[in-house]
Amino acid sequence: MTADGKRHAVVCIEQAEETVKELRDALTQAGITLPSLGIDPASLAREAPCPRIELGGCRVDTAARLAAALRRPA
């Protein structure tokens, strides 16, 4: 991987980490916890990582709260 590619990968991973934090904070404010929320490790196992956010599974009541929170007007 080139130096530019490494810098790009680092920026992508940092953005993914920040996005996970922001999403976790927003969900917490809505009273929702997604225990598996994080960066998908398999998406980092490439020469040029392209992070994906893993939302993971949750209980039915958590999914219902998430749906209700998404329906609320902004």
Secondary structure, 3 states (H helix, E strand, C coil): CCHHHHHHHHHHHHHHHHHHHHHHHHHHHCCCCCCCCEECHHHHCCCCCCCCEECCCCCHHHHHHHHHHHHCCC
